[in-house]
Amino acid sequence: MAQENKLKQTIIAEYLAGDTSYRKLGKKYNLSHALIHKWMSQLDKNLSAKHDKGLSGGESSAEVRLLRKELKKQKLHNALLEEILCQVNKRTGKDWKKKFGAKRS
């Protein structure tokens, strides 16, 4: 189940990166493009429902939806980059993630 969720997140992130379509992803991962479309629709509905409860009166719901969509896209893109970095680390045996903080001698 966890592996299925990881695959689902990878596919969604790849779609949101904007370089492909449902059909191309379906062929690539041997899944129905309709299933990928269903996942995207469910994700959009779930995020909208969660955030509509906290909508303040001064904000236009169209603006909020647009910002949420962009935020969702960026979060999934970040998750995709993290996964790529993890795979590079495994293949090279080297940690490529930048370490923050002062160096200690």
C-alpha positions in Angstrom: 0.0 0.0 0.0 2.8 2.4 0.8 4.5 1.6 -2.5 1.2 2.4 -4.3 0.9 5.7 -2.5 4.5 6.5 -3.5 3.8 5.7 -7.1 0.6 7.8 -7.0 2.5 10.8 -5.6 5.3 10.4 -8.1 2.8 10.3 -11.0 0.9 13.3 -9.6 4.1 15.3 -9.2 5.2 14.4 -12.7 1.9 15.6 -14.1 2.0 18.8 -12.1 5.5 19.5 -13.4 3.7 20.3 -16.6 5.8 18.3 -19.1 3.4 15.5 -19.8 -0.3 14.4 -20.1 -2.5 11.8 -18.4 -2.2 9.5 -21.5 1.7 9.7 -21.6 1.8 9.0 -17.9 -0.6 6.1 -18.2 1.6 4.5 -20.9 4.8 5.1 -18.9 3.4 3.5 -15.7 1.1 1.0 -17.4 -2.0 2.6 -15.9 -5.3 4.0 -17.3 -5.2 7.7 -18.1 -8.7 7.9 -16.6 -7.3 6.6 -13.3 -4.7 9.4 -13.2 -7.4 11.9 -14.1 -9.5 10.6 -11.2 -6.6 11.0 -8.8 -6.0 14.6 -9.8 -9.7 15.4 -9.5 -9.9 13.8 -6.0 -6.8 15.7 -4.9 -8.2 19.0 -6.1 -11.6 18.4 -4.4 -10.0 17.3 -1.1 -7.7 20.3 -1.0 -10.5 22.7 -1.9 -12.8 21.3 0.7 -10.2 21.5 3.4 -9.3 25.0 2.7 -12.8 26.5 1.9 -13.7 26.1 5.6 -11.1 28.6 6.5 -11.8 31.2 3.7 -12.0 34.7 5.0 -14.5 37.2 3.6 -11.9 39.5 2.0 -10.4 36.9 -0.3 -11.9 36.0 -3.7 -12.4 32.2 -3.8 -11.0 32.2 -7.4 -7.8 33.8 -6.1 -7.6 31.4 -3.2 -8.1 28.4 -5.5 -5.4 29.6 -7.9 -3.0 30.1 -5.0 -3.8 26.7 -3.6 -3.3 25.1 -6.9 0.1 26.7 -7.3 1.1 25.8 -3.7 0.0 22.2 -4.3 2.0 22.1 -7.5 5.1 23.5 -5.8 4.8 21.0 -2.9 4.5 18.1 -5.2 7.4 19.4 -7.3 9.5 19.6 -4.1 8.6 16.1 -3.2 9.6 15.0 -6.7 13.0 16.7 -6.4 13.5 15.2 -3.0 12.9 11.7 -4.5 15.3 12.4 -7.4 17.9 13.5 -4.9 17.3 10.3 -2.8 17.8 8.2 -5.9 21.0 10.0 -6.9 22.3 9.5 -3.4 21.6 5.8 -3.6 23.3 5.4 -7.0 26.4 7.5 -6.3 26.8 6.5 -2.6 27.3 10.2 -1.9 25.1 12.6 0.0 24.2 15.5 -2.4 21.9 17.3 0.0 23.3 20.6 1.2 24.1 20.8 4.9 23.0 24.0 6.6 24.7 25.5 9.6 28.2 26.4 10.6 31.0 23.9 10.0 32.7 22.6 13.1 36.3 21.8 13.2 
